[in-house]
Amino acid sequence: MRTVGIGHQDFETIRNGNYFYIDKTNFIREWWESGDSVTLITRPRRFGKTLNMSMLDKFFSVKYKNREDLFQGLRIWEEKTSPEYRKLQGTYPVLFLSFADVKETSYEQARKRICSIIKELYNQYAFLLEGNLLNENEKKDFRNISANMEDYEASGSIKALCNFLSRYYKKKVIILLDEYDTPMQEAYVNGYWKELAAFTRGLFNSAFKTNPYLERAIMTGITRVSKESIFSDLNNLEVVTTTSKRYTDSFGFTEEEVFQALEEYGLADQKQQVRDWYDGFSFGERRDIYNPWSIISFLKKKKVGAYWANTSTNSLAGKLIREGSPQIKKTFEQLLRGESIRTQIDEQIIYDQLDGDEQAIWSLLLASGYLKVKSFQAYMSEFGEWKEEYELELTNFEVKVMFRNMVRSWFAGVASGYNDFIKALLLGDLKAMNAYMNKVTIEMFSYFDTGRKASEEEPERFYHGFVLGLMVELADKYVITSNRESGFGRYDVVLEPRNQGNDAIILEFKVQDEEEKELSDTVQDALRQIEEQNYEAALLAKGVSKGRICKYGFAFCGKKVLIGVNSSSQK
């Protein structure tokens, strides 16, 4: 039986070690026969992008000439395969580089890291400095490649190396660039997007557009960074995103492949549990794709868990939701409740426009694998505009677990106060509720604000983040809904008990206005709002008795909070 090894991304290591592997070599044929000059393929993290790039390297690179042992028994080496593919193995100079580790916090360090990666690439071909293939000026340029090289040297460095290699091997070069967008995401999170985009644009233009020594190229990443940002000059770029119909089963495992693996390792009786946890990814029209990391981890440990979701800090997804507008948080509430959302998406991610752009955020979460397409509709609007609307939902149970843990982490710094507030709320202890809520708001208000938005939005950002926390912590006891029609300064939350033993709870938030002299006046206004708007009607209609409905008014003035309770519902 093949060994289940976790974390192996090198094709040669997997084949030589007889590690568990699902044959994806048909991707070689499919890509080569496409004839595309430069291909960008986007897939979520841990979906086999690096392994497939390593596979391409081992197949095409002259460094692996006569290594047919790596491919024997696989689909690309089958007898029915055209003999030309066997002849292709090991016949091209290949430049294989990865930006996966470019995660620096400043532009200067990110630029230096990328230049160091290029220098390491040059070091592999130091033999080119021997003999007379390069003239003295070219040898000088070769030696000048370093972590501190000038921008103009960096921009032309990959193109220059392609020139040298094509002359040496008398063949054009294949370029494989893995995780091209990792530096882009880090640049956005750490605030140096514009500088890195300008640097990358020059490098990509030289390597992929004006490079006469290029045979073909593939780039992989999670997102399709907007053409205007770094691909403005690349009109030869073929983009394959998660909604495209090409290469749909080349990355990730199909359900058939997963179930065969479960049979192989004596886990056939776990098929339904595996499907419940990990099914749900969709590429193009394929709706049965599983994340390889989760499946391999399950085969290794023989129990379910949030394996894929826990392989990254998910910092960008968390940042966008936590610091997002009230509308973004309210939409996210729907997703956490298991509902779907309808939106247009733009698969060209414009990182410097992510702040507050709801469509861009859902597009990014879709590309990252956190959301899946449930349905798609294209139609002509009443104004004559062509619209493409996607229905999206959380990908699977594993992703839902990940987001719940992410919301919990928001309150980690005030965990004791937050948990004590929830206990006091369930017990109806008004005094304790006031004490703990004030402690939480002092610490948390600024955490939900980006620092870039209008300060007057801060209170409502906090409300919605707070409600997401309630949804996560009380999901087993209550169905929690919020008033999606409320405007700034008013916000109601209804906690509907899942069993008759618990009371229903209505919370009304209100910011003190100029006409209210005391916070106690604001509390009374919030409680009056609950009665006037008849928030209890839906609960009564579901059979909750009036005496089992607790009503609380929350009044805010800055970070100060006062909570009051309707006297008729006080315990």
C-alpha positions as CSV (number, residue, x, y, z in Angstrom):
1,M,0.0,0.0,0.0
2,R,1.3,3.5,-0.9
3,T,2.4,5.6,2.0
4,V,0.2,8.7,2.8
5,G,2.7,11.5,3.1
6,I,1.6,15.0,4.1
7,G,3.2,18.2,2.7
8,H,5.1,16.7,-0.3
9,Q,5.0,19.1,-3.2
10,D,7.8,17.8,-5.3
11,F,6.8,15.4,-8.0
12,E,10.0,13.4,-8.0
13,T,9.9,12.9,-4.3
14,I,6.4,11.5,-4.4
15,R,7.1,9.2,-7.3
16,N,10.4,7.9,-5.9
17,G,8.9,7.5,-2.4
18,N,5.8,5.7,-3.6
19,Y,3.7,8.2,-1.8
20,F,-0.1,8.4,-2.3
21,Y,-0.7,10.3,-5.6
22,I,-3.7,10.8,-7.8
23,D,-2.6,10.9,-11.5
24,K,-3.0,14.4,-12.9
25,T,-0.5,14.0,-15.8
26,N,-3.3,14.5,-18.4
27,F,-2.9,18.2,-17.5
28,I,0.4,18.0,-19.4
29,R,-1.3,17.0,-22.6
30,E,-4.3,19.4,-22.1
31,W,-2.0,22.4,-21.6
32,W,0.4,21.6,-24.4
33,E,-2.3,21.0,-26.9
34,S,-3.9,24.3,-26.0
35,G,-1.1,26.1,-27.7
36,D,-1.5,29.1,-25.4
37,S,1.6,31.3,-25.1
38,V,1.1,32.4,-21.5
39,T,-1.4,30.8,-19.2
40,L,-2.6,32.0,-15.8
41,I,-4.4,29.4,-13.7
42,T,-6.0,30.4,-10.4
43,R,-7.0,27.9,-7.8
44,P,-7.4,28.1,-4.0
45,R,-4.4,27.3,-1.8
46,R,-3.5,23.7,-1.2
47,F,-5.1,22.5,-4.5
48,G,-2.0,20.9,-6.0
49,K,-0.8,24.0,-8.0
50,T,2.8,23.6,-6.8
51,L,2.8,19.8,-7.4
52,N,1.5,20.2,-10.9
53,M,4.1,22.8,-11.7
54,S,6.8,20.5,-10.3
55,M,5.3,17.7,-12.5
56,L,5.6,20.0,-15.6
57,D,9.2,20.8,-14.7
58,K,10.1,17.2,-14.4
59,F,8.4,16.4,-17.7
60,F,9.8,19.1,-19.9
61,S,13.1,20.1,-18.3
62,V,16.4,19.0,-19.9
63,K,17.6,18.5,-16.4
64,Y,15.3,15.4,-16.2
65,K,16.1,14.0,-19.6
66,N,15.7,10.2,-19.7
67,R,13.7,10.2,-16.5
68,E,10.8,8.2,-18.0
69,D,10.7,6.3,-14.7
70,L,8.9,9.2,-13.1
71,F,6.0,8.9,-15.6
72,Q,5.8,5.2,-16.3
73,G,2.3,3.9,-15.3
74,L,0.8,7.3,-15.5
75,R,-1.7,8.5,-18.1
76,I,0.8,10.7,-20.1
77,W,2.9,7.6,-20.6
78,E,0.1,5.2,-21.7
79,E,0.5,3.3,-25.0
80,K,-2.5,5.0,-26.4
81,T,-0.8,8.4,-25.8
82,S,0.7,9.9,-29.0
83,P,4.4,8.9,-29.2
84,E,5.2,12.6,-29.4
85,Y,4.7,13.0,-25.7
86,R,7.3,10.5,-24.8
87,K,9.7,12.3,-27.2
88,L,8.9,15.6,-25.5
89,Q,10.1,14.4,-22.1
90,G,13.3,16.2,-21.0
91,T,13.7,18.3,-24.1
92,Y,13.3,22.0,-23.1
93,P,15.2,24.4,-20.9
94,V,12.8,25.3,-18.1
95,L,12.9,28.1,-15.6
96,F,10.9,27.1,-12.5
97,L,10.5,29.7,-9.8
98,S,8.0,30.3,-7.0
99,F,6.9,33.5,-5.1
100,A,5.2,31.4,-2.4
101,D,7.6,32.6,0.3
102,V,7.5,36.3,-0.5
103,K,5.6,37.4,2.6
104,E,7.5,40.4,3.7
105,T,6.0,43.3,5.6
106,S,7.7,46.1,3.6
107,Y,8.2,46.9,-0.1
108,E,12.0,47.0,0.3
109,Q,12.1,43.5,1.8
110,A,9.6,42.1,-0.7
111,R,11.6,43.5,-3.7
112,K,14.9,42.1,-2.2
113,R,13.3,38.7,-1.7
114,I,12.1,38.5,-5.3
115,C,15.5,39.6,-6.5
116,S,17.1,36.9,-4.3
117,I,14.8,34.3,-5.9
118,I,16.0,35.4,-9.4
119,K,19.6,35.3,-8.2
120,E,19.1,31.7,-7.0
121,L,17.8,30.9,-10.4
122,Y,20.9,32.3,-12.0
123,N,23.1,30.3,-9.7
124,Q,21.6,27.1,-11.2
125,Y,23.1,28.1,-14.5
126,A,26.5,29.4,-13.4
127,F,28.0,27.0,-16.0
128,L,26.9,29.5,-18.7
129,L,29.8,31.8,-17.5
130,E,32.3,29.1,-18.8
131,G,33.5,29.2,-22.3
132,N,32.6,31.8,-25.0
133,L,28.8,31.5,-25.2
134,L,28.4,34.8,-23.4
135,N,30.5,37.8,-24.3
136,E,32.3,39.8,-21.6
137,N,29.5,42.4,-21.2
138,E,26.9,39.6,-20.8
139,K,29.1,37.8,-18.2
140,K,29.3,41.1,-16.3
141,D,25.5,41.5,-16.4
142,F,25.1,37.9,-15.3
143,R,27.4,38.5,-12.3
144,N,25.5,41.7,-11.4
145,I,22.3,39.9,-10.7
146,S,21.9,40.1,-7.0
147,A,19.3,40.8,-4.2
148,N,20.2,44.5,-4.4
149,M,20.2,44.9,-8.2
150,E,18.7,48.0,-9.8
151,D,15.1,47.9,-11.0
152,Y,16.1,47.9,-14.7
153,E,18.4,44.9,-14.1
154,A,15.6,43.1,-12.2
155,S,13.0,43.8,-14.9
156,G,15.1,42.3,-17.7
157,S,16.7,39.5,-15.7
158,I,14.4,36.6,-16.5
159,K,14.3,37.6,-20.2
160,A,18.1,37.8,-20.3
161,L,18.5,34.3,-18.7
162,C,16.0,33.0,-21.3
163,N,18.3,34.4,-24.0
164,F,21.4,32.7,-22.6
165,L,19.6,29.4,-22.2
166,S,18.0,29.4,-25.6
167,R,21.4,29.9,-27.1
168,Y,23.0,27.2,-25.1
169,Y,20.3,24.6,-25.7
170,K,19.2,25.9,-29.1
171,K,15.6,25.9,-28.0
172,K,13.2,28.4,-26.6
173,V,12.5,28.4,-22.8
174,I,9.5,27.3,-20.8
175,I,8.8,29.5,-17.7
176,L,6.9,28.2,-14.7
177,L,6.0,30.8,-12.1
178,D,4.2,29.4,-9.0
179,E,2.1,31.4,-6.6
180,Y,2.7,34.6,-8.5
181,D,0.2,36.6,-6.4
182,T,1.4,35.8,-2.9
183,P,3.5,39.1,-2.8
184,M,0.5,41.0,-4.1
185,Q,-1.7,39.9,-1.2
186,E,1.0,40.7,1.3
187,A,1.5,44.1,-0.3
188,Y,-2.2,44.9,0.1
189,V,-2.3,43.7,3.8
190,N,0.9,45.6,4.7
191,G,0.3,48.8,2.7
192,Y,2.8,48.8,-0.2
193,W,0.6,47.7,-3.0
194,K,1.4,50.5,-5.5
195,E,5.1,50.1,-5.3
196,L,5.1,46.4,-5.7
197,A,2.6,46.5,-8.6
198,A,4.9,48.9,-10.5
199,F,7.9,46.6,-9.9
200,T,6.0,43.5,-10.9
201,R,4.6,45.0,-14.0
202,G,8.0,45.7,-15.4
203,L,9.3,42.2,-14.6
204,F,6.2,40.5,-16.1
205,N,6.2,42.6,-19.2
206,S,9.8,41.7,-20.0
207,A,9.5,38.0,-19.1
208,F,6.2,37.2,-20.7
209,K,5.4,39.9,-23.3
210,T,8.6,41.2,-25.0
211,N,10.5,37.9,-24.7
212,P,11.5,36.4,-28.1
213,Y,13.2,33.5,-26.3
214,L,10.0,32.3,-24.6
215,E,8.4,29.0,-25.8
216,R,5.5,29.0,-23.3
217,A,4.7,30.0,-19.8
218,I,2.4,29.1,-16.9
219,M,1.6,31.2,-13.9
220,T,-0.4,29.9,-11.0
221,G,-2.0,31.7,-8.1
222,I,-5.1,32.1,-6.0
223,T,-6.4,35.3,-7.6
224,R,-6.5,36.9,-11.0
225,V,-4.9,40.3,-10.2
226,S,-6.4,43.0,-12.4
227,K,-4.9,43.4,-15.8
228,E,-4.5,47.2,-15.2
229,S,-2.4,46.5,-12.1
230,I,0.3,44.2,-13.4
231,F,-0.7,42.7,-16.7
232,S,-1.5,45.9,-18.6
233,D,0.9,45.0,-21.5
234,L,0.1,41.2,-21.7
235,N,-2.4,40.8,-24.5
236,N,-1.1,37.2,-24.9
237,L,-2.4,36.1,-21.5
238,E,-4.9,33.2,-21.3
239,V,-6.6,33.3,-17.9
240,V,-8.2,30.2,-16.4
241,T,-10.2,31.0,-13.2
242,T,-12.4,28.8,-11.0
243,T,-15.4,29.6,-13.1
244,S,-13.6,28.6,-16.4
245,K,-14.4,25.3,-18.1
246,R,-10.7,24.4,-18.7
247,Y,-8.5,22.2,-16.5
248,T,-11.5,21.5,-14.2
249,D,-10.2,18.2,-12.9
250,S,-6.5,18.9,-13.1
251,F,-6.4,20.6,-9.7
252,G,-8.1,19.0,-6.7
253,F,-9.7,15.6,-6.4
254,T,-13.0,14.5,-8.0
255,E,-15.4,12.6,-5.9
256,E,-14.7,9.5,-7.8
257,E,-11.0,9.8,-7.1
258,V,-11.7,10.5,-3.4
259,F,-14.0,7.5,-3.0
260,Q,-11.4,5.2,-4.7
261,A,-8.8,6.4,-2.2
262,L,-11.2,5.7,0.7
263,E,-11.6,2.1,-0.7
264,E,-7.8,1.7,-1.0
265,Y,-7.3,2.6,2.6
266,G,-10.2,0.7,4.1
267,L,-12.3,3.8,4.8
268,A,-15.2,3.1,2.5
269,D,-17.7,3.4,5.3
270,Q,-16.6,7.0,5.8
271,K,-17.8,8.3,2.4
272,Q,-20.8,10.2,3.6
273,Q,-18.9,11.9,6.5
274,V,-16.1,12.9,4.1
275,R,-18.7,14.3,1.6
276,D,-20.4,16.2,4.4
277,W,-17.2,17.8,5.5
278,Y,-15.2,18.4,2.4
279,D,-17.4,18.3,-0.8
280,G,-18.4,21.5,-2.4
281,F,-15.6,23.1,-4.4
282,S,-16.6,23.8,-8.0
283,F,-14.4,24.6,-11.0
284,G,-16.2,25.5,-14.2
285,E,-19.2,23.1,-14.5
286,R,-17.6,20.5,-12.1
287,R,-19.4,20.4,-8.8
288,D,-17.7,17.5,-7.1
289,I,-14.2,18.8,-6.4
290,Y,-12.5,18.1,-3.0
291,N,-9.5,19.8,-1.5
292,P,-6.4,17.5,-1.7
293,W,-4.9,18.6,1.6
294,S,-8.1,17.7,3.6
295,I,-8.5,14.4,1.9
296,I,-4.8,13.4,2.3
297,S,-4.9,14.5,6.0
298,F,-8.1,12.4,6.5
299,L,-6.4,9.4,4.9
300,K,-3.4,9.8,7.2
301,K,-5.3,10.5,10.5
302,K,-8.5,8.6,9.7
303,K,-10.7,11.3,11.3
304,V,-12.4,14.5,10.1
305,G,-11.1,17.9,11.0
306,A,-10.6,21.4,9.6
307,Y,-7.3,20.5,8.0
308,W,-7.3,22.8,4.9
309,A,-8.8,25.7,6.8
310,N,-6.1,25.5,9.5
311,T,-3.2,25.6,7.1
312,S,-3.2,29.4,6.9
313,T,-3.9,32.3,9.1
314,N,-6.7,33.4,6.6
315,S,-5.6,36.9,7.5
316,L,-6.8,38.6,4.4
317,A,-10.3,37.0,4.5
318,G,-10.6,37.9,8.2
319,K,-9.3,41.4,7.7
320,L,-11.8,42.2,4.9
321,I,-14.8,40.9,6.9
322,R,-13.8,42.3,10.3
323,E,-13.0,45.7,9.0
324,G,-15.7,45.7,6.4
325,S,-18.8,47.8,6.2
326,P,-22.0,47.0,8.2
327,Q,-23.5,45.7,4.9
328,I,-20.6,43.3,4.4
329,K,-21.0,42.0,8.0
330,K,-24.8,41.6,7.5
331,T,-24.3,39.7,4.3
332,F,-21.7,37.5,6.1
333,E,-24.4,36.8,8.7
334,Q,-26.5,35.2,6.0
335,L,-23.6,33.0,5.0
336,L,-22.9,31.8,8.5
337,R,-26.6,30.9,8.9
338,G,-26.3,28.6,5.9
339,E,-28.1,30.9,3.5
340,S,-26.9,31.9,0.0
341,I,-26.3,35.4,-1.3
342,R,-26.7,36.8,-4.8
343,T,-24.2,39.1,-6.3
344,Q,-22.2,40.0,-9.4
345,I,-18.5,39.1,-9.3
346,D,-15.5,40.4,-11.0
347,E,-12.7,37.8,-11.2
348,Q,-10.2,40.6,-11.8
349,I,-9.2,41.4,-8.3
350,I,-8.3,45.1,-7.8
351,Y,-6.5,44.9,-4.5
352,D,-6.3,48.6,-3.9
353,Q,-10.1,48.8,-4.2
354,L,-10.9,46.0,-1.8
355,D,-11.8,48.3,1.1
356,G,-15.5,48.5,1.3
357,D,-16.1,47.1,-2.2
358,E,-18.6,44.3,-1.4
359,Q,-18.5,42.8,-4.9
360,A,-14.7,42.6,-4.9
361,I,-14.7,40.9,-1.4
362,W,-17.1,38.2,-2.4
363,S,-15.1,37.7,-5.6
364,L,-11.9,37.3,-3.6
365,L,-13.5,34.8,-1.2
366,L,-14.8,32.8,-4.2
367,A,-11.4,32.7,-5.8
368,S,-9.9,31.7,-2.4
369,G,-12.2,28.7,-2.1
370,Y,-14.3,30.0,0.9
371,L,-17.4,30.4,-1.3
372,K,-18.8,28.3,-4.1
373,V,-21.2,28.9,-6.9
374,K,-24.6,27.5,-6.2
375,S,-26.2,28.8,-9.4
376,F,-25.6,31.3,-12.2
377,Q,-27.9,33.5,-14.1
378,A,-27.2,35.8,-17.1
379,Y,-29.9,38.3,-18.1
380,M,-30.7,41.7,-19.6
381,S,-31.7,44.3,-17.1
382,E,-34.7,46.6,-17.4
383,F,-32.1,49.3,-18.4
384,G,-30.7,47.2,-21.2
385,E,-27.5,46.2,-19.3
386,W,-26.2,42.6,-19.5
387,K,-26.0,41.2,-16.0
388,E,-24.3,38.1,-14.7
389,E,-25.5,37.2,-11.2
390,Y,-24.0,34.5,-9.1
391,E,-25.6,32.7,-6.1
392,L,-22.9,32.0,-3.6
393,E,-22.7,30.0,-0.4
394,L,-20.1,28.7,2.0
395,T,-18.2,25.9,0.3
396,N,-18.6,23.2,2.9
397,F,-18.7,22.4,6.6
398,E,-15.0,22.7,7.0
399,V,-15.1,26.3,5.7
400,K,-17.9,27.0,8.1
401,V,-15.8,25.7,11.0
402,M,-12.9,27.9,9.9
403,F,-15.1,31.1,9.8
404,R,-16.5,30.3,13.2
405,N,-13.0,30.0,14.6
406,M,-12.0,33.2,12.8
407,V,-14.9,35.2,14.5
408,R,-14.0,33.7,17.8
409,S,-10.4,34.9,17.3
410,W,-11.6,38.5,17.0
411,F,-12.6,38.5,20.6
412,A,-9.6,36.5,21.8
413,G,-8.1,39.6,23.5
414,V,-11.2,40.1,25.6
415,A,-12.3,36.5,25.8
416,S,-13.1,36.4,29.5
417,G,-15.1,39.6,29.4
418,Y,-17.0,38.6,26.3
419,N,-17.8,35.1,27.6
420,D,-18.9,36.6,30.9
421,F,-21.2,39.0,29.1
422,I,-22.8,36.1,27.2
423,K,-23.3,34.2,30.5
424,A,-24.9,37.3,32.1
425,L,-27.1,37.8,29.1
426,L,-28.5,34.2,29.3
427,L,-29.0,34.6,33.0
428,G,-30.6,38.0,32.7
429,D,-28.1,39.5,35.1
430,L,-28.4,43.2,34.1
431,K,-25.7,44.5,36.4
432,A,-23.1,42.0,35.1
433,M,-24.1,42.6,31.5
434,N,-23.3,46.3,31.9
435,A,-20.0,45.7,33.6
436,Y,-18.7,43.2,31.0
437,M,-20.1,45.0,28.0
438,N,-18.3,48.2,28.9
439,K,-15.1,46.2,29.2
440,V,-15.5,44.6,25.8
441,T,-16.3,47.8,24.0
442,I,-13.3,49.7,25.4
443,E,-11.1,47.0,23.9
444,M,-12.9,46.2,20.7
445,F,-14.3,49.4,19.1
446,S,-11.1,50.2,17.2
447,Y,-10.5,46.6,16.2
448,F,-13.5,46.7,13.9
449,D,-12.5,49.9,12.3
450,T,-10.1,50.1,9.4
451,G,-8.7,53.5,10.3
452,R,-9.4,54.5,6.7
453,K,-13.2,54.9,6.9
454,A,-15.3,57.7,8.3
455,S,-15.2,57.6,12.0
456,E,-18.9,57.9,12.3
457,E,-19.3,54.4,10.9
458,E,-17.4,52.9,13.8
459,P,-20.3,52.1,16.2
460,E,-22.3,50.2,13.6
461,R,-19.2,48.3,12.5
462,F,-18.8,47.1,16.1
463,Y,-22.5,46.1,16.4
464,H,-22.3,43.8,13.4
465,G,-19.0,42.3,14.5
466,F,-20.5,41.8,17.9
467,V,-23.6,40.0,16.5
468,L,-21.4,37.7,14.4
469,G,-19.7,36.7,17.7
470,L,-23.1,36.0,19.2
471,M,-24.1,33.9,16.2
472,V,-20.9,31.8,16.7
473,E,-21.1,31.3,20.4
474,L,-24.8,30.8,20.7
475,A,-25.5,28.9,17.5
476,D,-26.4,25.7,19.3
477,K,-29.0,27.4,21.5
478,Y,-30.4,30.2,19.3
479,V,-31.3,31.1,15.7
480,I,-29.9,34.7,15.6
481,T,-31.2,37.3,13.1
482,S,-30.6,41.0,12.7
483,N,-32.7,43.8,11.2
484,R,-31.3,44.2,7.8
485,E,-33.3,47.3,7.1
486,S,-32.0,49.3,10.1
487,G,-30.2,52.6,9.4
488,F,-27.2,54.0,11.2
489,G,-27.7,54.3,14.9
490,R,-30.4,51.7,15.3
491,Y,-29.9,48.0,15.1
492,D,-32.0,45.1,16.5
493,V,-31.1,41.5,17.1
494,V,-33.5,38.7,17.7
495,L,-32.4,35.5,19.5
496,E,-34.9,32.8,18.8
497,P,-34.5,29.7,21.1
498,R,-34.0,26.3,19.5
499,N,-35.8,24.6,22.4
500,Q,-38.6,25.7,24.7
501,G,-36.4,25.7,27.7
502,N,-34.7,29.0,26.8
503,D,-36.1,32.5,26.7
504,A,-36.2,34.5,23.5
505,I,-34.1,37.7,23.6
506,I,-34.5,41.0,21.7
507,L,-31.6,43.5,21.6
508,E,-31.9,47.0,20.4
509,F,-28.8,49.2,19.8
510,K,-29.0,52.9,19.7
511,V,-26.4,55.7,19.7
512,Q,-27.1,58.7,21.9
513,D,-28.2,61.7,19.9
514,E,-28.1,65.4,20.8
515,E,-31.7,65.5,22.1
516,E,-31.0,62.9,24.7
517,K,-29.2,64.3,27.8
518,E,-28.5,61.1,29.5
519,L,-27.7,57.6,28.3
520,S,-30.7,56.4,30.3
521,D,-32.9,58.4,28.0
522,T,-31.3,56.6,25.0
523,V,-31.9,53.3,26.7
524,Q,-35.6,54.1,27.1
525,D,-35.8,55.2,23.5
526,A,-34.3,51.9,22.4
527,L,-36.8,49.9,24.5
528,R,-39.6,52.1,23.1
529,Q,-38.4,51.2,19.6
530,I,-38.7,47.5,20.4
531,E,-42.4,48.0,21.3
532,E,-43.3,50.4,18.5
533,Q,-41.8,48.3,15.8
534,N,-43.4,45.2,17.4
535,Y,-40.2,43.1,17.1
536,E,-41.7,40.3,19.1
537,A,-44.4,39.6,16.5
538,A,-42.4,37.0,14.7
539,L,-41.5,35.2,18.0
540,L,-45.2,35.2,19.1
541,A,-46.2,33.8,15.7
542,K,-43.8,30.9,16.3
543,G,-45.4,30.0,19.6
544,V,-43.0,31.8,22.0
545,S,-45.1,33.2,24.9
546,K,-44.9,36.9,25.7
547,G,-43.6,36.1,29.1
548,R,-40.6,34.3,27.7
549,I,-39.3,37.2,25.6
550,C,-36.6,39.4,27.2
551,K,-36.1,42.9,25.7
552,Y,-32.9,44.9,26.2
553,G,-31.9,48.4,25.1
554,F,-28.2,49.1,24.5
555,A,-27.3,52.8,24.5
556,F,-23.9,53.9,23.2
557,C,-21.9,57.2,23.7
558,G,-18.5,56.7,22.3
559,K,-17.1,53.5,23.9
560,K,-19.4,53.9,27.0
561,V,-22.4,51.6,27.1
562,L,-25.6,51.4,29.2
563,I,-28.0,48.5,29.0
564,G,-31.5,48.6,30.2
565,V,-34.3,46.0,30.3
566,N,-38.0,46.2,29.7
567,S,-39.5,45.9,33.2
568,S,-42.1,43.4,32.0
569,S,-39.3,41.0,31.0
570,Q,-36.9,41.5,33.9
571,K,-36.2,38.3,35.8
